[in-house]
Amino acid sequence: MIKSHWGTGDYPILLNPEVHELDRLEAWDTIRICVDRKNIGIASGHGNTHYSIIQMMVAQGLSNGMPSTFILFRVENRFYFNLEDVSGPRRASFEKSLLEYFEESHADLLRLVVQQRTDKFIGM
């Protein structure tokens, strides 16, 4: 499901996205992620905040308003999570963090997000 808190429809927020919807994140600096139980919200850090994603998740009945929040970013050709919001390090390993913080279906989606943005898959 694709939503936007902008009247223009810019800066989409993807709620429990289908694989084909991930291409909406084409231009990005960082990716903001909110996870609440079985639900995930993903959006570009450009034009969105964790708060805007949470508001959209609550409005759609997908969150109780207290999801875990994450930031995915790239340095050169490596991807990391900033886990400060969950009492973790500022630069945490992508694959290790997937295994620790995300359910398998969400981890698979995030691997696809990374795969779309790199020449080679960064994984194991």
C-alpha positions, -999 to 999 in steps of 0.1 A, spaced: 0 0 0 15 34 -10 5 65 9 18 100 13 14 127 39 21 153 12 -8 166 -8 12 162 -40 17 125 -34 55 130 -33 77 112 -8 57 79 -7 53 59 25 52 21 17 30 2 42 35 -36 41 47 -31 5 46 -56 -23 79 -62 -41 68 -41 -72 61 -11 -50 97 -9 -38 108 9 -69 90 40 -55 120 44 -33 142 50 -63 157 84 -52 168 84 -16 195 94 8 185 72 37 156 48 42 134 52 73 118 21 86 91 15 113 81 -20 124 51 -28 146 44 -65 151 38 -79 117 36 -46 99 63 -25 83 64 11 70 93 21 47 100 55 33 127 77 19 144 99 46 140 127 21 105 142 28 96 118 56 103 113 93 97 83 115 68 103 130 51 107 96 55 70 89 41 62 124 11 86 118 3 68 85 6 34 101 -18 44 129 -42 60 105 -43 27 85 -48 6 117 -13 -10 113 3 3 145 -4 11 181 18 41 177 49 26 193 68 8 166 106 2 165 123 27 143 154 22 121 175 41 95 191 23 66 220 41 49 249 36 26 285 44 30 305 38 -3 293 4 -13 282 -9 21 249 -7 38 243 -1 76 216 5 101 216 33 125 202 16 156 205 44 181 167 45 185 168 8 197 198 13 220 222 0 194 252 14 176 252 42 151 267 20 123 255 -16 126 261 -44 101 232 -47 76 229 -85 75 235 -90 113 209 -64 121 184 -80 98 187 -113 116 185 -97 151 157 -71 146 135 -81 117 111 -109 109 121 -130 79 95 -114 55 106 -79 65 143 -88 61 136 -102 26 120 -69 16 149 -49 30 174 -71 11 155 -62 -21 157 -25 -12 195 -29 -9 197 -51 -40 180 -24 -61 205 1 -50 238 -16 -55 257 -33 -82 262 -64 -61 241 -79 -34 255 -72 0 246 -101 23 261 -130 40 
